[in-house]
Amino acid sequence: MNAFLTAAAFVVLIAVAAYVIHRLNLQHADRIAAYRYSTPRPGRRGHGAPDHTPRTAGDDPGAPPATRPRL
């Protein structure tokens, strides 16, 4: 009986330790997500794709971007 209680206590301690480690990992992930590692570059919203069609110097800034003619 004494061995069973000791084994049960160890299992409970391991479960509590796993839960604490899990909570610490969640806090760490939240801290990483909230921190900005560098200043964002102007004109870039994401990785890879451009955010709009390029404009020329004479374009009106209030006008929508030019569309390409269909071929």
C-alpha positions in Angstrom: 0.0 0.0 0.0 2.8 2.4 0.8 4.4 1.8 -2.6 1.1 2.6 -4.3 0.7 5.9 -2.5 4.3 6.9 -3.3 3.8 6.1 -7.0 0.5 8.0 -7.0 2.2 11.0 -5.4 4.9 10.9 -8.0 2.3 10.8 -10.8 0.5 13.8 -9.3 3.8 15.7 -9.0 4.7 15.0 -12.6 1.3 16.1 -13.8 1.5 19.4 -11.8 5.0 20.0 -13.1 3.9 19.4 -16.7 1.0 21.9 -16.2 3.3 24.5 -14.8 5.8 24.1 -17.7 2.9 24.3 -20.2 1.7 27.6 -18.6 5.2 29.1 -18.7 5.5 28.2 -22.4 2.2 30.0 -23.1 3.4 33.1 -21.3 6.7 33.0 -23.2 4.9 32.7 -26.5 2.7 35.7 -25.7 5.7 37.7 -24.8 7.4 36.8 -28.1 4.3 37.7 -30.1 3.9 41.1 -28.4 7.5 42.2 -28.9 8.5 44.0 -32.1 12.0 42.8 -33.0 12.5 45.6 -35.6 10.8 48.6 -37.0 8.5 47.8 -39.9 9.8 48.8 -43.3 7.6 51.4 -45.1 5.4 50.1 -47.9 5.6 46.5 -46.7 2.5 44.8 -45.1 3.5 41.2 -45.3 6.0 38.8 -46.7 6.4 38.5 -50.4 3.4 40.1 -52.2 3.5 43.9 -53.0 0.8 45.9 -51.4 -0.2 48.0 -54.4 0.6 48.7 -58.0 3.5 51.1 -58.5 2.7 54.8 -59.3 4.5 57.2 -61.4 5.6 60.7 -60.3 2.6 62.4 -62.1 -0.1 60.3 -60.6 -2.8 61.9 -58.3 -2.3 60.4 -54.8 -6.1 60.3 -54.3 -6.8 58.3 -57.4 -7.1 54.5 -57.3 -4.1 52.6 -58.6 -3.9 52.0 -62.4 -5.1 48.7 -63.7 -3.3 46.7 -66.4 -5.0 46.3 -69.7 -6.2 42.8 -70.4 -4.5 40.9 -73.3 
